[in-house]
Amino acid sequence: MSAKTNANENFFIYEVFSQKNVSSAFVHQFSLLAPNAEVALTMARDNFLRREPCFNLWVVKRDDIHGLAPEERPLLERLDNKSYRETKGYGDLQARWRYHKEQYDEKQKQASNGS
């Protein structure tokens, strides 16, 4: 085994996430190669803070990030019909009210003409 191969086995890929301020979400910035988390954090801080200020910085070993396989992603679809909880369900609320008011007014008009 060569020295270069041995050196590569001792390094890990880390993903770097930053947070601009207390209320913002963490955003993925870049990946880096480091032997451990402490070195990865130091490298991330040195590299990232040259570009822009941030409130917080995370480094996560790529091997520790687990996600769904492409064939499992359809399992994320909602099984229940609760679209009324989503904001888009209320976008046409004013038009619905207008329609029902017109229907009500029409029935009232017919009732007053018929009696």
ROMI-697943 format. One record per residue: residue in three letters; x, y, z of N, C-alpha, C in turn. Coordinates in nm, 3 decimals. Example, Ala and Ser with C-alpha at 12.3 -4.5 7.8 and 13.67 -1.06 7.14 Angstrom:
BEGIN
<node r="ALA" n_X="1.319" n_Y="-0.569" n_Z="0.780" ca_X="1.230" ca_Y="-0.450" ca_Z="0.780" c_X="1.320" c_Y="-0.330" c_Z="0.780"/>
<node r="SER" n_X="1.285" n_Y="-0.225" n_Z="0.708" ca_X="1.367" ca_Y="-0.106" ca_Z="0.714" c_X="1.290" c_Y="0.003" c_Z="0.787"/>
END
This chain:
BEGIN
<node r="MET" n_X="0.085" n_Y="-0.117" n_Z="0.000" ca_X="0.000" ca_Y="0.000" ca_Z="0.000" c_X="0.090" c_Y="0.124" c_Z="0.000"/>
<node r="SER" n_X="0.063" n_Y="0.216" n_Z="-0.090" ca_X="0.147" ca_Y="0.336" ca_Z="-0.099" c_X="0.109" c_Y="0.436" c_Z="0.009"/>
<node r="ALA" n_X="0.198" n_Y="0.532" n_Z="0.031" ca_X="0.176" ca_Y="0.635" ca_Z="0.134" c_X="0.057" c_Y="0.723" c_Z="0.096"/>
<node r="LYS" n_X="0.038" n_Y="0.747" n_Z="-0.035" ca_X="-0.072" ca_Y="0.832" ca_Z="-0.080" c_X="-0.206" c_Y="0.764" c_Z="-0.054"/>
<node r="THR" n_X="-0.217" n_Y="0.635" n_Z="-0.080" ca_X="-0.339" ca_Y="0.561" ca_Z="-0.055" c_X="-0.370" c_Y="0.559" c_Z="0.094"/>
<node r="ASN" n_X="-0.270" n_Y="0.539" n_Z="0.177" ca_X="-0.288" ca_Y="0.537" ca_Z="0.321" c_X="-0.334" c_Y="0.673" c_Z="0.372"/>
<node r="ALA" n_X="-0.281" n_Y="0.782" n_Z="0.317" ca_X="-0.322" ca_Y="0.916" ca_Z="0.358" c_X="-0.468" c_Y="0.942" c_Z="0.322"/>
<node r="ASN" n_X="-0.510" n_Y="0.896" n_Z="0.205" ca_X="-0.649" ca_Y="0.917" ca_Z="0.162" c_X="-0.748" c_Y="0.839" c_Z="0.248"/>
<node r="GLU" n_X="-0.705" n_Y="0.725" n_Z="0.302" ca_X="-0.793" ca_Y="0.646" ca_Z="0.387" c_X="-0.817" c_Y="0.714" c_Z="0.522"/>
<node r="ASN" n_X="-0.728" n_Y="0.802" n_Z="0.563" ca_X="-0.741" ca_Y="0.869" ca_Z="0.692" c_X="-0.814" c_Y="1.001" c_Z="0.683"/>
<node r="PHE" n_X="-0.854" n_Y="1.040" n_Z="0.564" ca_X="-0.927" ca_Y="1.165" ca_Z="0.545" c_X="-1.073" c_Y="1.134" c_Z="0.511"/>
<node r="PHE" n_X="-1.162" n_Y="1.223" n_Z="0.552" ca_X="-1.305" ca_Y="1.206" ca_Z="0.528" c_X="-1.360" c_Y="1.331" c_Z="0.461"/>
<node r="ILE" n_X="-1.471" n_Y="1.312" n_Z="0.390" ca_X="-1.538" ca_Y="1.426" ca_Z="0.329" c_X="-1.637" c_Y="1.483" c_Z="0.430"/>
<node r="TYR" n_X="-1.627" n_Y="1.615" n_Z="0.451" ca_X="-1.718" ca_Y="1.685" ca_Z="0.541" c_X="-1.800" c_Y="1.785" c_Z="0.462"/>
<node r="GLU" n_X="-1.928" n_Y="1.796" n_Z="0.495" ca_X="-2.016" ca_Y="1.896" ca_Z="0.435" c_X="-2.024" c_Y="2.014" c_Z="0.530"/>
<node r="VAL" n_X="-2.017" n_Y="2.135" n_Z="0.473" ca_X="-2.016" ca_Y="2.257" ca_Z="0.555" c_X="-2.148" c_Y="2.330" c_Z="0.538"/>
<node r="PHE" n_X="-2.209" n_Y="2.364" n_Z="0.651" ca_X="-2.336" ca_Y="2.437" ca_Z="0.654" c_X="-2.316" c_Y="2.565" c_Z="0.735"/>
<node r="SER" n_X="-2.379" n_Y="2.674" n_Z="0.690" ca_X="-2.366" ca_Y="2.801" ca_Z="0.763" c_X="-2.504" c_Y="2.859" c_Z="0.792"/>
<node r="GLN" n_X="-2.508" n_Y="2.943" n_Z="0.894" ca_X="-2.630" ca_Y="3.012" ca_Z="0.935" c_X="-2.596" c_Y="3.161" c_Z="0.939"/>
<node r="LYS" n_X="-2.668" n_Y="3.242" n_Z="0.862" ca_X="-2.637" ca_Y="3.385" ca_Z="0.853" c_X="-2.670" c_Y="3.462" c_Z="0.980"/>
<node r="ASN" n_X="-2.784" n_Y="3.430" n_Z="1.043" ca_X="-2.821" ca_Y="3.496" ca_Z="1.168" c_X="-2.902" c_Y="3.397" c_Z="1.252"/>
<node r="VAL" n_X="-2.942" n_Y="3.440" n_Z="1.371" ca_X="-3.010" ca_Y="3.351" ca_Z="1.465" c_X="-3.139" c_Y="3.292" c_Z="1.407"/>
<node r="SER" n_X="-3.212" n_Y="3.370" n_Z="1.331" ca_X="-3.342" ca_Y="3.324" ca_Z="1.281" c_X="-3.337" c_Y="3.255" c_Z="1.145"/>
<node r="SER" n_X="-3.223" n_Y="3.253" n_Z="1.080" ca_X="-3.217" ca_Y="3.191" ca_Z="0.947" c_X="-3.185" c_Y="3.042" c_Z="0.958"/>
<node r="ALA" n_X="-3.215" n_Y="2.971" n_Z="0.852" ca_X="-3.189" ca_Y="2.827" ca_Z="0.846" c_X="-3.045" c_Y="2.802" c_Z="0.804"/>
<node r="PHE" n_X="-2.996" n_Y="2.682" n_Z="0.834" ca_X="-2.863" ca_Y="2.645" ca_Z="0.788" c_X="-2.868" c_Y="2.614" c_Z="0.639"/>
<node r="VAL" n_X="-2.764" n_Y="2.654" n_Z="0.567" ca_X="-2.756" ca_Y="2.635" ca_Z="0.422" c_X="-2.625" c_Y="2.565" c_Z="0.390"/>
<node r="HIS" n_X="-2.631" n_Y="2.466" n_Z="0.302" ca_X="-2.510" ca_Y="2.396" ca_Z="0.261" c_X="-2.422" c_Y="2.489" c_Z="0.179"/>
<node r="GLN" n_X="-2.292" n_Y="2.492" n_Z="0.210" ca_X="-2.200" ca_Y="2.581" ca_Z="0.140" c_X="-2.105" c_Y="2.505" c_Z="0.048"/>
<node r="PHE" n_X="-2.032" n_Y="2.408" n_Z="0.102" ca_X="-1.935" ca_Y="2.334" ca_Z="0.022" c_X="-1.893" c_Y="2.208" c_Z="0.096"/>
<node r="SER" n_X="-1.809" n_Y="2.128" n_Z="0.032" ca_X="-1.752" ca_Y="2.007" ca_Z="0.092" c_X="-1.603" c_Y="2.026" c_Z="0.106"/>
<node r="LEU" n_X="-1.544" n_Y="1.956" n_Z="0.202" ca_X="-1.399" ca_Y="1.961" ca_Z="0.217" c_X="-1.348" c_Y="1.827" c_Z="0.267"/>
<node r="LEU" n_X="-1.219" n_Y="1.806" n_Z="0.254" ca_X="-1.153" ca_Y="1.682" ca_Z="0.293" c_X="-1.069" c_Y="1.711" c_Z="0.416"/>
<node r="ALA" n_X="-1.091" n_Y="1.637" n_Z="0.527" ca_X="-1.018" ca_Y="1.659" ca_Z="0.651" c_X="-1.003" c_Y="1.528" c_Z="0.727"/>
<node r="PRO" n_X="-0.904" n_Y="1.520" n_Z="0.815" ca_X="-0.883" ca_Y="1.396" ca_Z="0.891" c_X="-0.981" c_Y="1.378" c_Z="1.007"/>
<node r="ASN" n_X="-1.036" n_Y="1.490" n_Z="1.062" ca_X="-1.131" ca_Y="1.480" ca_Z="1.171" c_X="-1.218" c_Y="1.605" c_Z="1.175"/>
<node r="ALA" n_X="-1.318" n_Y="1.604" n_Z="1.264" ca_X="-1.415" ca_Y="1.713" ca_Z="1.268" c_X="-1.353" c_Y="1.845" c_Z="1.313"/>
<node r="GLU" n_X="-1.257" n_Y="1.840" n_Z="1.405" ca_X="-1.195" ca_Y="1.964" ca_Z="1.453" c_X="-1.119" c_Y="2.034" c_Z="1.342"/>
<node r="VAL" n_X="-1.043" n_Y="1.958" n_Z="1.265" ca_X="-0.968" ca_Y="2.015" ca_Z="1.153" c_X="-1.066" c_Y="2.064" c_Z="1.047"/>
<node r="ALA" n_X="-1.172" n_Y="1.989" n_Z="1.023" ca_X="-1.272" ca_Y="2.030" ca_Z="0.924" c_X="-1.336" c_Y="2.162" c_Z="0.963"/>
<node r="LEU" n_X="-1.368" n_Y="2.179" n_Z="1.092" ca_X="-1.428" ca_Y="2.303" ca_Z="1.139" c_X="-1.331" c_Y="2.420" c_Z="1.124"/>
<node r="THR" n_X="-1.206" n_Y="2.398" n_Z="1.155" ca_X="-1.105" ca_Y="2.503" ca_Z="1.139" c_X="-1.089" c_Y="2.541" c_Z="0.994"/>
<node r="MET" n_X="-1.083" n_Y="2.442" n_Z="0.906" ca_X="-1.069" ca_Y="2.469" ca_Z="0.762" c_X="-1.193" c_Y="2.542" c_Z="0.710"/>
<node r="ALA" n_X="-1.310" n_Y="2.499" n_Z="0.753" ca_X="-1.434" ca_Y="2.562" ca_Z="0.708" c_X="-1.439" c_Y="2.708" c_Z="0.753"/>
<node r="ARG" n_X="-1.403" n_Y="2.731" n_Z="0.877" ca_X="-1.404" ca_Y="2.869" ca_Z="0.930" c_X="-1.304" c_Y="2.956" c_Z="0.853"/>
<node r="ASP" n_X="-1.184" n_Y="2.904" n_Z="0.832" ca_X="-1.083" ca_Y="2.982" ca_Z="0.759" c_X="-1.125" c_Y="3.012" c_Z="0.616"/>
<node r="ASN" n_X="-1.184" n_Y="2.913" n_Z="0.550" ca_X="-1.225" ca_Y="2.932" ca_Z="0.410" c_X="-1.352" c_Y="3.012" c_Z="0.396"/>
<node r="PHE" n_X="-1.451" n_Y="2.983" n_Z="0.479" ca_X="-1.582" ca_Y="3.045" ca_Z="0.460" c_X="-1.586" c_Y="3.190" c_Z="0.507"/>
<node r="LEU" n_X="-1.524" n_Y="3.218" n_Z="0.621" ca_X="-1.534" ca_Y="3.353" ca_Z="0.678" c_X="-1.460" c_Y="3.457" c_Z="0.594"/>
<node r="ARG" n_X="-1.377" n_Y="3.414" n_Z="0.502" ca_X="-1.315" ca_Y="3.509" ca_Z="0.409" c_X="-1.418" c_Y="3.563" c_Z="0.311"/>
<node r="ARG" n_X="-1.520" n_Y="3.484" n_Z="0.285" ca_X="-1.620" ca_Y="3.520" ca_Z="0.184" c_X="-1.730" c_Y="3.608" c_Z="0.242"/>
<node r="GLU" n_X="-1.786" n_Y="3.566" n_Z="0.355" ca_X="-1.900" ca_Y="3.638" ca_Z="0.411" c_X="-1.912" c_Y="3.608" c_Z="0.560"/>
<node r="PRO" n_X="-1.968" n_Y="3.701" n_Z="0.636" ca_X="-1.986" ca_Y="3.674" ca_Z="0.780" c_X="-2.100" c_Y="3.575" c_Z="0.804"/>
<node r="CYS" n_X="-2.093" n_Y="3.505" n_Z="0.916" ca_X="-2.202" ca_Y="3.413" ca_Z="0.950" c_X="-2.215" c_Y="3.404" c_Z="1.100"/>
<node r="PHE" n_X="-2.329" n_Y="3.356" n_Z="1.145" ca_X="-2.358" ca_Y="3.344" ca_Z="1.287" c_X="-2.311" c_Y="3.210" c_Z="1.343"/>
<node r="ASN" n_X="-2.328" n_Y="3.103" n_Z="1.263" ca_X="-2.293" ca_Y="2.969" ca_Z="1.309" c_X="-2.244" c_Y="2.886" c_Z="1.191"/>
<node r="LEU" n_X="-2.165" n_Y="2.785" n_Z="1.221" ca_X="-2.106" ca_Y="2.700" ca_Z="1.117" c_X="-2.111" c_Y="2.556" c_Z="1.165"/>
<node r="TRP" n_X="-2.154" n_Y="2.465" n_Z="1.079" ca_X="-2.156" ca_Y="2.322" ca_Z="1.109" c_X="-2.070" c_Y="2.249" c_Z="1.008"/>
<node r="VAL" n_X="-2.002" n_Y="2.143" n_Z="1.054" ca_X="-1.939" ca_Y="2.048" ca_Z="0.963" c_X="-1.995" c_Y="1.910" c_Z="0.999"/>
<node r="VAL" n_X="-2.032" n_Y="1.835" n_Z="0.897" ca_X="-2.092" ca_Y="1.703" ca_Z="0.916" c_X="-2.022" c_Y="1.605" c_Z="0.824"/>
<node r="LYS" n_X="-1.977" n_Y="1.494" n_Z="0.880" ca_X="-1.913" ca_Y="1.392" ca_Z="0.798" c_X="-2.016" c_Y="1.337" c_Z="0.700"/>
<node r="ARG" n_X="-1.981" n_Y="1.333" n_Z="0.573" ca_X="-2.075" ca_Y="1.290" ca_Z="0.471" c_X="-2.129" c_Y="1.150" c_Z="0.499"/>
<node r="ASP" n_X="-2.046" n_Y="1.064" n_Z="0.556" ca_X="-2.092" ca_Y="0.928" ca_Z="0.587" c_X="-2.202" c_Y="0.926" c_Z="0.692"/>
<node r="ASP" n_X="-2.212" n_Y="1.033" n_Z="0.772" ca_X="-2.314" ca_Y="1.040" ca_Z="0.877" c_X="-2.446" c_Y="1.098" c_Z="0.829"/>
<node r="ILE" n_X="-2.452" n_Y="1.139" n_Z="0.704" ca_X="-2.577" ca_Y="1.193" ca_Z="0.648" c_X="-2.650" c_Y="1.078" c_Z="0.580"/>
<node r="HIS" n_X="-2.771" n_Y="1.055" n_Z="0.624" ca_X="-2.851" ca_Y="0.945" ca_Z="0.567" c_X="-2.975" c_Y="1.004" c_Z="0.501"/>
<node r="GLY" n_X="-3.004" n_Y="0.956" n_Z="0.383" ca_X="-3.121" ca_Y="1.003" ca_Z="0.310" c_X="-3.194" c_Y="0.886" c_Z="0.246"/>
<node r="LEU" n_X="-3.304" n_Y="0.916" n_Z="0.186" ca_X="-3.383" ca_Y="0.813" ca_Z="0.119" c_X="-3.325" c_Y="0.781" c_Z="-0.018"/>
<node r="ALA" n_X="-3.333" n_Y="0.655" n_Z="-0.053" ca_X="-3.294" ca_Y="0.614" ca_Z="-0.188" c_X="-3.401" c_Y="0.661" c_Z="-0.286"/>
<node r="PRO" n_X="-3.365" n_Y="0.682" n_Z="-0.413" ca_X="-3.464" ca_Y="0.732" ca_Z="-0.510" c_X="-3.591" c_Y="0.647" c_Z="-0.517"/>
<node r="GLU" n_X="-3.578" n_Y="0.516" n_Z="-0.501" ca_X="-3.697" ca_Y="0.432" ca_Z="-0.508" c_X="-3.786" c_Y="0.445" c_Z="-0.384"/>
<node r="GLU" n_X="-3.733" n_Y="0.502" n_Z="-0.275" ca_X="-3.812" ca_Y="0.520" ca_Z="-0.153" c_X="-3.880" c_Y="0.658" c_Z="-0.147"/>
<node r="ARG" n_X="-3.843" n_Y="0.749" n_Z="-0.231" ca_X="-3.896" ca_Y="0.886" ca_Z="-0.226" c_X="-4.047" c_Y="0.894" c_Z="-0.247"/>
<node r="PRO" n_X="-4.108" n_Y="0.808" n_Z="-0.328" ca_X="-4.256" ca_Y="0.814" ca_Z="-0.337" c_X="-4.326" c_Y="0.791" c_Z="-0.203"/>
<node r="LEU" n_X="-4.258" n_Y="0.729" n_Z="-0.107" ca_X="-4.317" ca_Y="0.707" ca_Z="0.025" c_X="-4.340" c_Y="0.837" c_Z="0.100"/>
<node r="LEU" n_X="-4.280" n_Y="0.947" n_Z="0.054" ca_X="-4.297" ca_Y="1.077" ca_Z="0.119" c_X="-4.429" c_Y="1.144" c_Z="0.083"/>
<node r="GLU" n_X="-4.497" n_Y="1.094" n_Z="-0.018" ca_X="-4.625" ca_Y="1.153" ca_Z="-0.057" c_X="-4.725" c_Y="1.137" c_Z="0.055"/>
<node r="ARG" n_X="-4.808" n_Y="1.236" n_Z="0.071" ca_X="-4.908" ca_Y="1.233" ca_Z="0.178" c_X="-5.012" c_Y="1.126" c_Z="0.150"/>
<node r="LEU" n_X="-5.044" n_Y="1.053" n_Z="0.253" ca_X="-5.146" ca_Y="0.948" ca_Z="0.240" c_X="-5.285" c_Y="1.002" c_Z="0.267"/>
<node r="ASP" n_X="-5.294" n_Y="1.111" n_Z="0.339" ca_X="-5.423" ca_Y="1.167" ca_Z="0.372" c_X="-5.450" c_Y="1.290" c_Z="0.286"/>
<node r="ASN" n_X="-5.575" n_Y="1.325" n_Z="0.275" ca_X="-5.612" ca_Y="1.442" ca_Z="0.196" c_X="-5.635" c_Y="1.558" c_Z="0.293"/>
<node r="LYS" n_X="-5.527" n_Y="1.628" n_Z="0.324" ca_X="-5.538" ca_Y="1.742" ca_Z="0.415" c_X="-5.487" c_Y="1.868" c_Z="0.345"/>
<node r="SER" n_X="-5.524" n_Y="1.882" n_Z="0.220" ca_X="-5.479" ca_Y="1.999" ca_Z="0.146" c_X="-5.536" c_Y="2.127" c_Z="0.204"/>
<node r="TYR" n_X="-5.644" n_Y="2.115" n_Z="0.282" ca_X="-5.701" ca_Y="2.234" ca_Z="0.344" c_X="-5.604" c_Y="2.296" c_Z="0.445"/>
<node r="ARG" n_X="-5.504" n_Y="2.222" n_Z="0.488" ca_X="-5.405" ca_Y="2.276" ca_Z="0.581" c_X="-5.297" c_Y="2.356" c_Z="0.509"/>
<node r="GLU" n_X="-5.291" n_Y="2.341" n_Z="0.381" ca_X="-5.189" ca_Y="2.413" ca_Z="0.304" c_X="-5.243" c_Y="2.549" c_Z="0.262"/>
<node r="THR" n_X="-5.154" n_Y="2.645" n_Z="0.256" ca_X="-5.193" ca_Y="2.783" ca_Z="0.224" c_X="-5.259" c_Y="2.792" c_Z="0.089"/>
<node r="LYS" n_X="-5.217" n_Y="2.711" n_Z="-0.007" ca_X="-5.273" ca_Y="2.721" ca_Z="-0.142" c_X="-5.422" c_Y="2.690" c_Z="-0.144"/>
<node r="GLY" n_X="-5.473" n_Y="2.621" n_Z="-0.044" ca_X="-5.614" ca_Y="2.589" ca_Z="-0.038" c_X="-5.703" c_Y="2.709" c_Z="-0.011"/>
<node r="TYR" n_X="-5.644" n_Y="2.820" n_Z="0.033" ca_X="-5.721" ca_Y="2.938" ca_Z="0.068" c_X="-5.706" c_Y="3.050" c_Z="-0.034"/>
<node r="GLY" n_X="-5.633" n_Y="3.027" n_Z="-0.140" ca_X="-5.607" ca_Y="3.131" ca_Z="-0.239" c_X="-5.731" c_Y="3.179" c_Z="-0.311"/>
<node r="ASP" n_X="-5.826" n_Y="3.093" n_Z="-0.333" ca_X="-5.948" ca_Y="3.130" ca_Z="-0.406" c_X="-6.067" c_Y="3.148" c_Z="-0.313"/>
<node r="LEU" n_X="-6.041" n_Y="3.172" n_Z="-0.185" ca_X="-6.148" ca_Y="3.184" ca_Z="-0.087" c_X="-6.242" c_Y="3.300" c_Z="-0.118"/>
<node r="GLN" n_X="-6.187" n_Y="3.412" n_Z="-0.160" ca_X="-6.272" ca_Y="3.528" ca_Z="-0.191" c_X="-6.366" c_Y="3.497" c_Z="-0.308"/>
<node r="ALA" n_X="-6.316" n_Y="3.429" n_Z="-0.409" ca_X="-6.401" ca_Y="3.393" ca_Z="-0.523" c_X="-6.510" c_Y="3.295" c_Z="-0.481"/>
<node r="ARG" n_X="-6.476" n_Y="3.201" n_Z="-0.393" ca_X="-6.577" ca_Y="3.107" ca_Z="-0.344" c_X="-6.688" c_Y="3.178" c_Z="-0.267"/>
<node r="TRP" n_X="-6.650" n_Y="3.270" n_Z="-0.179" ca_X="-6.750" ca_Y="3.346" ca_Z="-0.103" c_X="-6.840" c_Y="3.425" c_Z="-0.197"/>
<node r="ARG" n_X="-6.780" n_Y="3.487" n_Z="-0.298" ca_X="-6.858" ca_Y="3.566" ca_Z="-0.394" c_X="-6.958" c_Y="3.476" c_Z="-0.466"/>
<node r="TYR" n_X="-6.915" n_Y="3.358" n_Z="-0.508" ca_X="-7.002" ca_Y="3.264" ca_Z="-0.579" c_X="-7.120" c_Y="3.224" c_Z="-0.490"/>
<node r="HIS" n_X="-7.091" n_Y="3.187" n_Z="-0.365" ca_X="-7.199" ca_Y="3.143" ca_Z="-0.275" c_X="-7.292" c_Y="3.258" c_Z="-0.238"/>
<node r="LYS" n_X="-7.239" n_Y="3.378" n_Z="-0.226" ca_X="-7.323" ca_Y="3.495" ca_Z="-0.198" c_X="-7.416" c_Y="3.521" c_Z="-0.316"/>
<node r="GLU" n_X="-7.363" n_Y="3.510" n_Z="-0.439" ca_X="-7.447" ca_Y="3.530" ca_Z="-0.557" c_X="-7.556" c_Y="3.424" c_Z="-0.563"/>
<node r="GLN" n_X="-7.520" n_Y="3.299" n_Z="-0.532" ca_X="-7.619" ca_Y="3.191" ca_Z="-0.530" c_X="-7.728" c_Y="3.219" c_Z="-0.426"/>
<node r="TYR" n_X="-7.687" n_Y="3.263" n_Z="-0.309" ca_X="-7.781" ca_Y="3.295" ca_Z="-0.202" c_X="-7.872" c_Y="3.412" c_Z="-0.243"/>
<node r="ASP" n_X="-7.810" n_Y="3.517" n_Z="-0.298" ca_X="-7.889" ca_Y="3.633" ca_Z="-0.343" c_X="-7.989" c_Y="3.593" c_Z="-0.451"/>
<node r="GLU" n_X="-7.948" n_Y="3.506" n_Z="-0.542" ca_X="-8.035" ca_Y="3.459" ca_Z="-0.650" c_X="-8.155" c_Y="3.382" c_Z="-0.591"/>
<node r="LYS" n_X="-8.128" n_Y="3.295" n_Z="-0.494" ca_X="-8.238" ca_Y="3.220" ca_Z="-0.430" c_X="-8.332" c_Y="3.314" c_Z="-0.355"/>
<node r="GLN" n_X="-8.276" n_Y="3.413" n_Z="-0.288" ca_X="-8.358" ca_Y="3.510" ca_Z="-0.217" c_X="-8.447" c_Y="3.590" c_Z="-0.314"/>
<node r="LYS" n_X="-8.388" n_Y="3.624" n_Z="-0.427" ca_X="-8.462" ca_Y="3.700" ca_Z="-0.530" c_X="-8.576" c_Y="3.614" c_Z="-0.585"/>
<node r="GLN" n_X="-8.548" n_Y="3.485" n_Z="-0.613" ca_X="-8.652" ca_Y="3.395" ca_Z="-0.664" c_X="-8.761" c_Y="3.373" c_Z="-0.560"/>
<node r="ALA" n_X="-8.720" n_Y="3.362" n_Z="-0.436" ca_X="-8.818" ca_Y="3.341" ca_Z="-0.327" c_X="-8.907" c_Y="3.462" c_Z="-0.310"/>
<node r="SER" n_X="-8.852" n_Y="3.582" n_Z="-0.321" ca_X="-8.934" ca_Y="3.702" ca_Z="-0.305" c_X="-9.024" c_Y="3.725" c_Z="-0.425"/>
<node r="ASN" n_X="-8.983" n_Y="3.686" n_Z="-0.547" ca_X="-9.067" ca_Y="3.696" ca_Z="-0.665" c_X="-9.179" c_Y="3.592" c_Z="-0.665"/>
<node r="GLY" n_X="-9.151" n_Y="3.476" n_Z="-0.607" ca_X="-9.249" ca_Y="3.367" ca_Z="-0.608" c_X="-9.353" c_Y="3.382" c_Z="-0.498"/>
<node r="SER" n_X="-9.328" n_Y="3.456" n_Z="-0.394" ca_X="-9.428" ca_Y="3.465" ca_Z="-0.286" c_X="-9.510" c_Y="3.589" c_Z="-0.291"/>
END
